[in-house]
């Protein structure tokens, strides 16, 4: 049979056979064990791919198909947890995914009263917007300095890069404690006392400062990599026409890298929008809507989810449904941000790169 062709039909038959072999694992227990089914199916897929390809093709081609099957199986193994998480959040969060959840707060909610997370959605958007407002300019300007102005031999640039690496791995609770201590420290400075209420200070601004420490290094790294991907020939062509360096960066470099920069910014926002530990310390929990990030406690969706799940009340199912609905809201917000970023990157991308 050697010398034949490993056609698409053969490939489909191999996959169906592997799934069938995995289904045989139901027999001993009499019920579906998804983990066992998936593992056995993937192993059978790799084995059948090699055996069948070895029969109809050469040894080298069979080895190549085995390697492809292994890579595909590894991708599916990595993808499964993501699909499982999204499916669980959508399934459980849909129980309270209604207009009531997005129009009511937790003020005066006891027992079986449904309540809502409107105030948590507002707090999340306000704190995240304030964080992005501080992080994106600092991160982008730092990346521009590292790529366009600093030299590799500069001690200062090496120190900045080392500091960014350290900040990338900083625990989130440390950022929260720093922001808390920072605003308590402001209470001792007469001119800045208005920004602090002393020990026990809670505000959206404090939470934004904590998240800025976590978001800025991600923005720096993402923007730096995108700026380095811009060909030097574009810069040199601009310089040859007598264009100043700052205008070359604004008119040539940034538009060329804007798609990657926007994606990096959205990734950074997704990194911090679900943080809970620093916001427990700096923002606290409120039962009603607070639009003012400079005064008073606020509630974000992550903190709301945490408290609704660990302190659901009686009956507990009502609070847990609110927690899953808040988690689903976070997923939806991140999805919307990614969609907006992709649309903007397509619109702002130079015509020659579309």
GIPEPE-V692235 format. One record per helix or strand. SS is the DSSP state (A for helix, B for strand). FROM is the first residue (numbers start at 0). LEN is the number of residues. Records with the same first field share a line. If there is no record, write none. Layout:
# GIPEPE-V692235
SS->FROM-LEN + FROM-LEN
This chain:
# GIPEPE-V692235
A->7-16 + 25-4 + 33-23 + 58-38 + 117-32 + 154-14 + 171-15 + 189-6 + 203-25 + 231-9 + 244-29 + 276-6 + 300-10 + 315-33 + 350-3
